[in-house]
């Protein structure tokens, strides 16, 4: 048993990257579909939702391997 309990770091890394990719694709594809279906104008809350999903996805893809693949295993 490690310092942080019994964590499965490879699984956490893969899950974080996968979730990040899904969020990024949701934001990117969702914005394109919403623009195409509404005739070029989408409400502000929807635009914010897609934009935030894209950036959160990018951050998860970048930082999940660093946090769960490098930093946490080295601190045990």
C-alpha positions in Angstrom: 0.0 0.0 0.0 1.5 3.3 -1.1 1.3 6.8 0.3 -1.9 7.7 -1.6 -3.6 4.3 -1.1 -3.8 1.6 -3.7 -4.0 3.8 -6.9 -3.7 2.3 -10.3 -1.6 5.0 -12.1 -1.7 3.6 -15.6 -5.5 3.3 -15.5 -5.9 6.8 -14.1 -3.6 8.2 -16.8 -5.5 6.4 -19.6 -8.8 7.5 -18.2 -7.7 11.1 -17.9 -6.4 11.2 -21.4 -9.6 9.5 -22.8 -11.8 11.9 -20.9 -9.8 14.8 -22.2 -10.2 13.6 -25.8 -13.9 13.1 -25.4 -14.3 16.6 -23.9 -12.3 18.2 -26.7 -14.2 16.4 -29.4 -17.5 17.3 -27.7 -16.6 20.9 -27.7 -15.2 21.0 -31.2 -17.8 18.9 -33.0 -20.6 20.3 -30.9 -19.8 23.8 -31.8 -19.7 23.0 -35.5 -23.0 21.1 -35.4 -24.7 23.8 -33.4 -23.5 26.5 -35.9 -24.6 24.4 -38.9 -28.0 23.5 -37.5 -28.9 27.0 -36.2 -28.0 29.0 -39.2 -24.8 30.6 -37.9 -25.9 31.9 -34.5 -25.8 30.0 -31.2 -26.6 31.4 -27.7 -23.8 32.6 -25.5 -24.2 29.9 -22.9 -23.9 27.2 -25.6 -20.8 28.9 -27.1 -19.3 29.1 -23.6 -20.1 25.4 -22.9 -18.3 24.2 -26.1 -15.4 26.6 -25.6 -14.8 25.5 -22.0 -15.2 21.8 -22.9 -12.5 22.2 -25.6 -10.0 23.8 -23.2 -10.7 21.5 -20.3 -10.1 18.6 -22.7 -6.8 20.0 -23.8 -5.7 20.5 -20.2 -6.7 17.0 -19.2 -4.8 15.5 -22.2 -1.7 17.5 -21.3 -1.7 17.1 -17.6 -3.0 13.6 -16.9 0.2 11.9 -18.1 2.3 14.4 -16.1 0.4 14.1 -12.9 -0.6 10.4 -12.9 2.2 9.0 -14.9 5.2 10.9 -13.6 4.6 13.1 -10.5 2.5 10.9 -8.2 4.4 7.6 -8.8 7.6 9.4 -8.0 6.3 10.8 -4.7 5.4 7.3 -3.3 
